[in-house]
């Protein structure tokens, strides 16, 4: 595992797991740190998939959501899926309220599920 400023990075096969170190993600400066570091990691490692782990995160601001939208669009253009995992229920609720969970972002309960592409049980919306 590699320690960066805001991410711990682990490579598993052709995927990168970028675990956010900070617990409170707020403001434009933090969003810029995240953006620059994640883009540098992808440029250096050339992964086929990126999973961002929110295991340590308690709070996110709208700037962080904007950062995620930006990198998701950028990675899509590069053919690299971005998956989010290990979010607390309260963070996931924010993404659900914004209608980003399942439409813009693939959010998984665990990093391992994200790596496997597992969506969990089939729901009415999946049919």
C-alpha positions in Angstrom: 0.0 0.0 0.0 1.3 3.4 -1.0 0.7 6.4 1.3 -0.1 9.7 -0.5 -1.3 13.0 1.0 -5.0 12.2 0.9 -5.2 8.6 -0.3 -3.8 5.3 0.7 -3.4 3.4 -2.6 -3.5 -0.4 -3.1 -3.2 -2.1 -6.4 -5.2 -5.3 -6.9 -4.7 -6.9 -10.3 -5.5 -4.2 -12.8 -7.5 -2.1 -10.3 -6.5 0.6 -8.0 -8.1 1.1 -4.6 -7.7 4.7 -3.4 -8.8 4.9 0.2 -9.4 8.4 1.4 -7.4 9.2 4.6 -9.2 12.3 5.8 -12.5 12.0 7.8 -13.9 15.4 6.9 -13.9 16.3 3.2 -14.8 19.9 2.9 -14.0 22.9 0.7 -12.4 23.7 -2.6 -8.9 23.2 -1.4 -9.6 19.6 -0.3 -11.4 18.9 -3.5 -8.4 20.1 -5.5 -6.0 18.0 -3.5 -8.2 14.9 -4.1 -8.5 15.7 -7.8 -4.8 16.3 -8.4 -3.7 13.3 -6.4 -6.2 10.9 -7.9 -5.4 12.0 -11.5 -1.7 11.6 -10.7 -2.3 8.1 -9.3 -4.2 7.0 -12.5 -1.6 8.6 -14.7 1.2 6.7 -13.0 -0.5 3.4 -12.5 -2.7 3.1 -15.7 -5.4 1.0 -14.0 -8.4 -0.6 -15.7 -10.7 0.4 -12.8 -10.6 2.8 -9.9 -12.4 2.2 -6.6 -12.5 5.1 -4.1 -13.0 3.9 -0.5 -14.9 6.1 1.8 -14.2 3.9 4.9 -12.6 6.8 6.9 -14.9 9.6 5.7 -17.6 11.1 7.9 -18.5 14.3 6.2 -18.5 15.5 2.5 -19.2 18.9 1.1 -20.7 19.8 -2.3 -17.2 20.6 -3.5 -16.3 16.9 -3.0 -19.3 15.8 -4.9 -18.3 18.1 -7.8 -14.8 16.6 -7.7 -16.2 13.1 -8.0 -18.4 14.2 -10.9 -15.4 15.7 -12.6 -13.2 12.6 -12.2 -16.0 10.3 -13.1 -16.5 12.1 -16.4 -12.7 12.2 -17.0 -12.2 8.5 -16.3 -15.3 7.6 -18.4 -13.6 9.3 -21.3 -10.5 7.2 -20.7 -12.5 4.0 -20.5 -11.8 3.6 -16.7 -14.8 2.8 -14.5 -14.9 4.7 -11.2 -16.6 2.9 -8.4 -17.3 4.1 -4.9 -17.3 1.8 -1.9 -17.4 1.5 1.9 -19.5 4.6 2.5 -21.4 5.1 5.8 -25.2 5.0 5.5 -25.3 8.7 6.1 -22.9 9.5 3.2 -24.7 7.1 0.9 -28.0 8.7 1.8 -26.6 12.0 0.5 -25.7 10.4 -2.9 -29.2 8.8 -3.0 -30.9 12.1 -2.2 -28.9 13.7 -5.0 -30.0 10.8 -7.3 -26.4 10.0 -8.0 -26.4 6.4 -6.5 -26.9 4.0 -9.3 -27.3 6.6 -12.0 -24.0 8.5 -12.1 -22.0 6.5 -9.6 -21.8 2.8 -8.8 -21.7 2.7 -5.0 -20.9 -0.6 -3.2 -21.1 -1.6 0.4 -17.5 -2.8 0.4 -14.4 -2.4 -1.7 -14.4 -6.1 -2.4 -18.0 -5.9 -3.9 -16.9 -3.0 -6.0 -13.9 -5.0 -7.3 -16.2 -7.9 -8.1 -18.8 -5.6 -9.6 -21.4 -7.0 -7.3 -24.5 -4.9 -6.9 -26.0 -6.9 -4.1 -29.6 -8.4 -4.1 -31.7 -7.7 -7.2 -34.3 -5.0 -6.5 -37.5 -3.9 -8.3 -35.5 -1.2 -10.1 -33.1 -3.8 -11.6 -35.9 -5.7 -13.3 
